[in-house]
Amino acid sequence: MSSARKTSRRVRAQAGALAASWRPERLIEKTSVTPLLEGNLLHVVDEPRPASADALVQHLRDTLAARADEPSAVLVHERALAAQPASGGVLRPHLPAPLARALVRQGVKQLYAHQVATVEALRDGKNVVLASPTASGKSLAFALPTLERALTVPGIRALYLYPTKALIGDQLRAIQALIGHLPGEPRPSVAVLTGDTPREQRVELAANPPTILLANPDILHHSLLPDHRRWRGFLANLGIVVIDELHSYRGVFGAHVALVLRRLRRLAAGYGARPAFVAASATIANPVELAEQVVGAPFVEVHGDTAGSGPRRFLFWRPPLRGDQSANEHESVFLEAATIFAEALRAGYSGILFGRARVSVERMLLDVQRLLGPQLAGRVSAYKSGYRADERAQIEAGLRSGQLRGVVSTNALELGIDVGALDVAVIAGYPGSTMSFWQQAGRVGRRAEREAVVVLVAGDDALDQFHIQHPQAFFGRAMEQAAVDPSNASILVGHLVCAAAERALEPDDLALFPTNAARLVERLADAGELSQGPPWRAAARGAHSEVSLRGTSRDPYTLQTERARIGTIEPPYLQRECYPGALYLHNGRGYRVASLDATTRVVRLVEESVDTRTSPIVEIAVAPR
């Protein structure tokens, strides 16, 4: 048996005792003063500034890793990646003077080379896909050509599509900040269209469309396209469509979105518009192929990341063995990750702890807060889907300002939401793909002068153990390819009916869709879902409500306490977390599910201690045919 598999010591220092006994000032070089607002009171807090990554890693090795007979059985691999310098570019011809002045007012003195290349490609009339790590300036890369056209082409409109509402809120803030620095009036306008947008506001947006409309594919499918005649002023002037987080449009969801975009192109062309497309993606192996499959048009790629990055230290961590050593079971990956994260925060670092599931994120938050104690516990928050928009915005702002020192998140923060400059990322279990790992690791390391630390804590499953035992292979492997198949017949038929409901399908329209569309149209006509054609028309109303982009019904339920609405929850999380009698956790607070009303779609909660936990009973019945 190798030293990496030796038993843990029979007598271990408990994680809580380690946190309590360790004196963090040993790792702290200096302190700074940070003002914190609580209600109407201003508190001044001494802020520890972390010393080098070497000091933190050595502390983790001497304390947490030392619980095993061989610390190398716990801290199994360490690797340093050097800082990468940024590469700038010069745009010729220059941006319009008002836009250039707005950038200077925001502190942007020079563009990155990939931002320049994106603007130039769009000027040449090409569709562009930009694939690079998170926090590399992709949002500015597509905002610049949009605003350039808005300032030089009267009446032009742009559509920005995001996979989540949280991203929309974050990008709205960033775009408004840039537009706010433009001199003179009138400035380009920006607005949001989602399922939360009231009906009367949708009517107003359609009648007086903004320059830039931020939306998600769901509202495009359920509202804008079926109601396209009301939106004809927007569609007729549509000049740019931005698809952010392109890598998220894979599998079934990606196939649905690909067909929604073909319907959008068809209707826009009917009003005389042929917009250019910009797709922004995480680093994947096949960005051009994915963009062309999703949009159905040719693309060119802007290569690489020229934004640079700070130095990063990677640690591969295996929790010590517990109990019977022959069982080969390790301490909880969640408690281990929470303990490492708490140690880093106590040492003055700011950071993010990633969990794979919503429930584990809430449990890890409780562990982190318990380990930190009352002085720091209030400066750590959870983050997941279902939080109210104002609560998410408050958490994001707290991270950017430094009022929050840490966040425990699902992969909701893997996407490009601005969370400021963080210094440590702890990943509780391999996130399932190389792309996701690097997205999560990319949330830290923006500071060129400070080495960030990324810790992958392995769980007991085989894939986690394989990766930490083969670090050379892990760091040498290529990114995965993203796959989507819009020709899937079971998905395509629904969108063909939707397209026919929006406007009668002509034979020439079928060229926009996958090659099997013609055969499926004939089948739909024979089944009576379309009229005999050409042209083909939908035989009944309500086609759009029959097609769910995300595979299942995701109409949210409201989470209602005795005092207030605290958020929403959607299937399938509803069945897993909010069954009657369940203990539901929300950002460090516990609630008991009192009732679930399917008619009003309300989950009623009463406050409960977080000291207990519940698990759903899953019954599977197999019946013969």
N, C-alpha and C positions, 0 to 999 in steps of 0.2 A: 504494500500500500504506500502511495507516494506521500510526501510530507503535506501536500495540499489536501489530503484526505484524512489526516490524523484527527483523533478525537479532540473535542473541546474539553477544557478543564472541568473537573467535576464541581469545583467551586468557582463560580464566576461572579465578578462584580456586576451587579444589576445596572441596566442602562440608566435608570433614574438616579442611582447612587453616584454613577460616574458624572452625570450632568450636575448633580448637586455639589460634589466635592471638587470638581475641576474649577480652577480659578481662571476665567477667561482673560484677565488682564495680562497673563503670560504671553498671549498672542497679540495683544493690542499695542500698536505703536503710539497712537495719539488719540485724543478725543476731540470731536467737534461739537458744536451746539446746534441742535435742530429744533425749531419751534413746532409744536403740535397743537392743533385746535381741537378741543373737546367741548361741544356746545358753544358757549360764549366765553370760555376761559382759555387763556393762552398759557401753555406749559412749556418750559424749556428743559430739554432732555439732553444729557450728555450722550453723544453718539460715538461708539467705539469704531475706530478705523482698523480694518483687518490688516494684519501683517502679511507676509508672503504666503503663497500657496504651500511652500515647503513647510512652514510652521503648522498650518492646518493639517496637512497630510501626515506629518510626523506625530501630531497629537492623536489623530485617529488611529494611527498604527500603534502608539504606545498605550492607548486606552481600550477602545472598542475592539480592535483587531487582536489585542493581547489576551482576550478572553479564551482564545484557543491556545493549545500547546505551541503551535507555530503560527505567528501572525500572518505568515504567507499563505496559510490555509484560508484566511478571511480576505485580506487585501491581496488578491491573486495576481493583479497586473496593474502597472502604472505606466502611463505614457504621456509625454509632453508634446504638444503641437505648437510650433513657433507661430508668432504673429505673422499675418500676411499683409503686405503693404497695399494701400489703395492705389488705383490707377485712374487718373482723371482724363477728361476729354474736352475738346473745344468744339462747340457747335457752330457750323457755318451754313447758311447765314445765322446770325444770332437770333435769340428769342426776341419777340416784341418787347420794346423798352419797358412798358408797365409790368410785364411778367418778370423781366430780369430784375427790376427794382424790388418787386415783391419777394423774390428769392433772397436778395441781399438783406432785406429787412428781417427775414426769417433766419438769417445766419448762414445761408448757403452761398459760399464764395466760389465753388467750382463743382461742376457736375462730374459724376463718375462716368467712365467710358461706356458702360452698358446703358446708362441713361441717354447719353448722346446717341448711341447706335439705335436705340428704340425710336427716338424722335426722327432721326434721319430716315429710317426704314418706312415710317408712316408718312413722312413727307413724299417718299417715292411711290406711295400708293400700295404698299405691301401690308399684308396681315402679319403681325409679329407675335412670336411667343418668346417670353423672357423667363428662363429657368435659372434660379439662383437661390442660395440659402435665405432663411428668414432674416429680417432686419438688414437687408442689403439695398434698400432704396427702390424697390420695385414700384411702390405706390406713386412716388414722384415721377418715375419713368413714364407712367401712363397718364398722370395728371398734367404733365407739361404739354404734350401734343394736344390734349383735350382743350386746355385753356388757350393754347396758341390758336387753335381753330376758332374757339369761341370769341377771341378778340379780333380775328381777321375775317371770319366768314359770318355775315349777319344771319341770325336765325338758326344756326346749327344747334343740334341737340346731341347729347351723349347718354348712353345707358351703361351703368356700372352694375354688374351682377356679382353677388357674393353668396356663398353657400349657407351662411348663418347670419342671424340678426345681430349678434354681438359684433361681428366684423363690420356690419353696416354702420352701427353706432360709432365705432372707433374711426372708421374712414370718414364719416360725416364731419367729425371734429377736425380731422387733419385737413380735409379739403376746405372747410369753412375758414380755418386759420390762414391757409395760403391765399384764398380769395379775399379775405379781410385785409391783406396787405397790398392789394392792388389799388393804385391811386385812381381817383376819379369815380364818376358814376355814369351810367349804371354798371354795376358789376355783374358777372355771370351768377346765375342763381342755382341753388342746389336744394334738392328735396328728397324725401324718403318715401318709398311705397312698399309696404309689407302687409301681411295679414292683419296687423294691428292698426293700420291706417283706417280711420272712420270713413264710411261711405261718402258723406258729404265732402270730405277732404279729397277723396279720390276723384270725385266729379270736378272739383276745382282744379286739381292737378292736370286732369285731362284737358280742360278748357283753356288753362294757362300753363302749359308745361314748362318746367324749369329747364335751364341749360343742361344741367347734369341731374339725372334721376338715378338714385341708388335703390336697388331692388334685389329680390332673390328670385330664383327660377320658379318657385311655387306661385308667387303672386303674378308672375308673367303668364304662367299657364292658366291659372284660375280666374284672373281678372283682366289684365291688359289685352291679351290676345282675343279672348271671347268678345271683349268690348272694344275692338280695334277701331270701329267707326268713330267712337267718342274720342279715341286717342290719335286720330288721323293726322292732326297737326304735329304731334310729336313724331310719329312714324315717318311722315313725309320729309322731315328734316333731320332724320337720324343719320349722323355722320360717323360716330365712333361707338363701338360696343366693347366694353372691357369685361373680361372674364377673369376675375381674381381667384386665386387658389385653384387653378386648373386641375392640379393633381387630385383634388377631392372628387372630381367627376369621373369616378371609375365604377365598374360593375353595373348593377341595375340602375342605381341613381344616375350614373353617368350616361347610360343609354337613354333614359327619359329626358335628361337635360339636352342631350345631343339632338333629339327630335323636337323639343321645344324651340331650340335655336333655329332649326330648319324652318319651322313654322313662322318664326319671327322674320327670318330673311325673306320668306315668301310674301308675307303681308307688307313688309317695308318696300319690297320691289314693286308691289302693286300700287303703292303710293309714290313711286318714283325714286326711292332711296336705295342706295347700295352701300351700306356702312362698312368702314374698315374695322377689323377686329384686332384687339390686343389681348393676349392671354398671358397671365403671370402665374408661374408655377414654382413649387419647391424643386430642388434638384432631383430629376428623374432621368432614366436612361433614354427615354424616347419622347421628348417634349413636342417635337414637330409632328410625329405620328399621332400622338394623343390629341393635339390641337386640331389637326385636320379631321380626325374621327368625330370630335365633339362638335365642331362648327360645320364641317362639310365643305371646306374651302382650303386652298393652298396657303401655307404659312412659311415664313422664314424664321430662323432662330437667331436670337442675340445670345452669343456664347458667354458663359462664365459669369463669375462674380468679381467685379472690380472694386467693390466697396471696401475690401480688406477686412481683417478681423484681428482681435487681440489674441494673446497667447492663452492656451487652454491646457489644463492638466486633466487627464482622464484616469479614473480609478475603476477597476472591475472588482466588485465586492461580493463575497459569498458569506451569508450569515453563518455563525458557528453551528455545529451540530447540537442537537438537544436530545435528551432522554437516551434511550437505547441506541448506542452507536451503530449497531448492526441494521437498524431501521433506515439509516441514512436520511434522516429528516433534519432539516435546519430550522433555526429560529425563524419566526414570522418575518417575511420580507417587508411587510408593512411597518411593523414596529421597528425593525432595523433601519429602514429608510427614514422613518420619522426621527429616530435617535440621531442619525448622522446629520439630518437637516437641522435639528435643534442645536447640535454642537456647533455647526457652522454659523447659525444665527447668533448664538451666544458669543462667538468669536468676532462678531462685528460684520459678518457678511450679510448681503441681501440676496435673496434667491427664490427659487421655485422648486417645488416637489411635485413630480408627476405621478399620478396613479392611473391604472387602466380602467377602473370602474368608479361610478359615482359614490357608491356606499363606502368603498375603501378610502376614497378621498376624504369623506367626512370623518371616518374613523381615525385616519392619520392626522387630521387637523386636531382632534381631541388629544391624541398622543403628544403631538408637538407642543400644544398649549400647556399640557400637564408638565412636560419636561422643562419648558422654559420658565414656568412660574408666573406669578401675577404681573411682574414688571414688564415682561415682553409678550405675554400671551395675547394681549389685545392688539398687537401689531402684526398678527398673522391671520390670514383669512383663507377661506375655501373659495373655489371658483369652479362652476360647472353650468351646464345648460339648465334652464328652468328658473334661474334667478331673475328678479325683475330687472328691467333695463336700467333703471336708476341705480340699483344696487351694483350691477356689473360695472357701470360707469364710475361709481364711487370707488370700487376696488381697483380698477385700472388707474384712476387718477391718484389713488393712494400709493400705488407702486411707482408711478412716474415721479411723484413728489418726494418719495422717501418716507412718508407717514406710515406706510406699511413696509415692514422689513422682509416679509415672506408671504408666499401664497402657495396653497396646496390645490392642485388643479387636475382635472381630467385633460384629455387632449384638446379641450376647447381653447386652451392657450398655446397649443401647438401651431395654430394658424397665426397670421401676421398681425395680431393685435399689439399695439404699442404698449409695452409694460416698462419702458425705461431701461436703464443700464443695470442689469443684475450680474452677480458674481459667482453664484453657485447654483447648479442644477442637480438634483437627486432624482433618479428615475427608478421607481419601484417596480422592477420587472421589465424585461425586454418588451418594448411596445408593439412588436408584431412585424415590423419591417425596418429595413435599414433607413429608408426615407424618413419614417417617423422618428427614429432614434436621432438622426442628424437634425431634424426640425426641432426636436426638444432640446438637444444639446446647443443648437444655435440661438436659443433664447438668452444665453449668457456669452460674455466675452466681447462686448463692444468696446471696452476700455483698452486702449493700446498700452497704457501704463500699468495695468493690473492683470495678473494672471488669474483667469477664471478656473473653477474646478467643476468637473462633471463626474458624477458617481453613478454607475449602473449597478444597482443592487439586484442580484439574481434570485429568482424564486426557485422552487423545487422542480419545476417542469423541465423536460428534457432540452427544449430549445434554449432556455435561459442558461442551463448548465453547459451546454455545448459552446455557446458563444463566449462565456468567460474562460473556458478552458482552451479556446483557440483564438486568442486575441490577434495574432498575426493575420489569420484568415479574415477575422471580422473587420479589421481596419483596412484590409486590402481588397475587400469585395466591392463590386460595382453596385450602383443603385438599381433597384428593381425597375422593370418596365410596367407602366400603367396600361391596363387593358380596358376597353369599352367596346360594346358591340351593338350599335343602333339598329342593326338588321335583325335582331332577335324578334321573331314573328309575334310572340305573345305580348311584347311591348309595343311594337310598331303598329299593330292593328288599331290600338286605342288612339294613337296619335293621328293616324290617317282619318279616323272618324272625327276627331277634334278639328283637324284641318278642314275637312269638308263642311263642318258646322260653321267655321269662321268665314269661309268663302268657298264656293263650289270648286271642286278639284278639276283642273284641266289636264289633258295628257302631258303638256309641257311641264306642269308643276311636279310631276312624279320624278323628274330628273334631279330634284333637290333631295329626294329621299333615297334610302338604300335601294339596290337593284331589284330586290324582291318586292318592292312596293306595288308594282303593276299587278303582279299575280295576287297579292293580298287584297287589292282593291276589287278585283273581279270576285274574289271569294266573299268579301263583305257585301258586294252587290247581290250575289246569289243568296246570301243569308238574310237579306232585307235590311241590313244596317245602313247601307248606302243605296241611293236610287240607281237605277240602271243609267249608265252614261256612255260616253262622256257628254257633258260634265257630270260629276258625281256629287250628290248632296247628301248630307246626313238625314237619315229617315226620321229621327226623333231628337228632341231637345235633351239637354243634360249630359252631353257626351263628356264634358270636362270634369264633372264631378265623379265620373266613373273611373278616372285615371288618377292614381296617386303617385306622385313622382318618387316618393321614398319607400314604396313597396307595400306599406301598410297604412291604415288610418292613423294620422298623427295629429288629429284635432286635440289641442291641449285641454287638460283639466286644470281648474284653478285650485291652488292650495290656499285654503282659507282658515285662519285661526280665529279665536274668539275676538281678536282685536283688529286684525288687518289681513289683507291679501299678501302673502309672502312670496308668491311665484307661481309657476305652472309646471306641469309634468305631462309627458306624452307617452303613449304606448311605444315600446313594450315596457318602459320603465315603470309605468303606472302599476302593472300587474306584479312586478317584482318588488316594488318599494312601498306601495300604498294600498295593500290589501287591508281589510278591516282588522283592527287590532295591532297593526304593524307599528314599530317605532321608527319614525321618519326623522332623519337628521338634516338640519339646514344651518350651515355655517356656524357650527359649534353649539347649536341649541337642539333640544329633543322635543318631538311632538308625537303623540299617540293618534293614530287614525281612528276617529270616532265613527265616521260614515263616509260612504262613497255614493254620490248621486249621479247615475248615468244620464238622467234626463237633463239636469242643469249643468252637468259636467263640473261638479264641485267636489273636492275632497276636503272634508271638515276635520280640523286638527285641534287637539288640546295639548297644552304644554305638559311635558313629562321629563323626568330625569334622564340624563344620557348614560346612566350607569348600567342600564340593561340593554339588551339587543334582541331582535327577533329575526327569524328567517322564514321565507315562504315554504309551504309544503307543496311539492310538485308531484302530481300523480299522472302517470302515463298509462293509458289503457290501449291494449292492442286487440283489435277485433278482427276475426276472420272475414274474408270477403264472401 
